[in-house]
Structure formats: structure tokens, C-alpha cells
Amino acid sequence: MTRTPDLTLDCEGLLCPLPVLRARKALAAMAPGQILRLTATDRMAAIDLPHFCAETGHRFLAAEETGPVTAYLIERGPAPLA
């Protein structure tokens, strides 16, 4: 993972849908273009987070597995049109 995150969110030990809900809340408070790094142990996050990004306009950048923990990088999408 080459991009430096602006915010790191620990979702280890949380089960679906909590990692996505926490990511949604964190990204809502971030500026467009900022990077969220989320760590999770729930294997469903590997499916849920890319799907969430596709549905909400955020950019799923990468996933890196280290033992039972996977780190995900998400770029905050553009601000919604008013």
C-alpha cells in the first residue's frame, strides 16, 4: 500500500455490517480525495467494502492481507451534488 492514509479506522473483531457502517461514517466526515485505511478481520469486508464503494462513489484502492487482519484503502469520492 503506497498511499498514506489520512485516517485509520480499526474494525478488527467487528462483524458485517459494522465495518461498512463505520467506513460510511468516517468517509462522510472526510474531504474528497482523502484516504481511509480500515483494518478488519471479518472476511465479508472483502466483498462488502468494494460493493459499498461502487454504490456510493468512493474509490476502492487496495486490500492487503496480513494474517487474520486485512487492511483496506478507500479514497473519499467527490462531494455529492446539492
Phi and psi in degrees as a GROMACS rama.xvg file:
@    title "Ramachandran Plot"
@    xaxis  label "Phi"
@    yaxis  label "Psi"
@TYPE xy
-96.3533  -22.8175  THR-2
-85.573  140.28  ARG-3
-83.4423  124.531  THR-4
-73.4783  147.814  PRO-5
-86.1788  -24.343  ASP-6
-147.966  138.211  LEU-7
-115.456  133.714  THR-8
-123.515  121.799  LEU-9
-92.7169  110.643  ASP-10
-116.426  21.9221  CYS-11
-64.4391  134.546  GLU-12
87.677  -9.0245  GLY-13
-91.2113  142.007  LEU-14
-103.681  160.784  LEU-15
-51.4445  132.992  CYS-16
-101.267  12.6832  PRO-17
-59.2838  -41.2273  LEU-18
-58.5046  -40.1231  PRO-19
-69.051  -41.6778  VAL-20
-63.8468  -40.0369  LEU-21
-68.6169  -38.247  ARG-22
-63.0618  -42.9764  ALA-23
-58.4052  -46.3502  ARG-24
-65.2611  -43.8363  LYS-25
-64.9029  -45.0629  ALA-26
-65.1789  -33.3082  LEU-27
-62.665  -28.4782  ALA-28
-90.9802  -3.38344  ALA-29
-98.2972  160.616  MET-30
-85.4674  150.062  ALA-31
-54.0815  136.645  PRO-32
92.7719  -15.1513  GLY-33
-73.6347  157.316  GLN-34
-111.645  130.003  ILE-35
-103.602  131.163  LEU-36
-109.537  119.81  ARG-37
-118.21  130.563  LEU-38
-108.062  138.214  THR-39
-149.095  152.918  ALA-40
-106.38  -14.1436  THR-41
-72.7244  119.358  ASP-42
-64.6837  -24.5321  ARG-43
-67.5519  -20.5045  MET-44
-61.0993  -29.1503  ALA-45
-64.5737  -24.5886  ALA-46
-96.538  -45.496  ILE-47
-67.0034  -42.4675  ASP-48
-67.5082  -45.9437  LEU-49
-61.3764  -38.3359  PRO-50
-64.758  -45.1673  HIS-51
-56.6335  -45.0621  PHE-52
-63.0244  -43.9526  CYS-53
-62.3895  -35.7989  ALA-54
-78.8474  -24.2686  GLU-55
-112.846  -1.66701  THR-56
87.084  9.79348  GLY-57
-87.2696  162.256  HIS-58
-108.755  115.818  ARG-59
-78.2749  116.4  PHE-60
-93.7374  -45.1179  LEU-61
-167.264  161.707  ALA-62
-137.839  134.491  ALA-63
-133.597  119.416  GLU-64
-92.6514  130.973  GLU-65
-132.798  96.7257  THR-66
64.7098  -133.275  GLY-67
-80.1747  -6.95817  PRO-68
-105.05  134.618  VAL-69
-116.109  133.978  THR-70
-103.439  132.246  ALA-71
-117.569  139.871  TYR-72
-112.681  129.015  LEU-73
-130.679  129.879  ILE-74
-95.2241  128.762  GLU-75
-62.2904  128.78  ARG-76
-74.7119  177.733  GLY-77
-65.0046  154.154  PRO-78
-61.8623  142.176  ALA-79
-65.6792  149.172  PRO-80
-71.4886  140.228  LEU-81
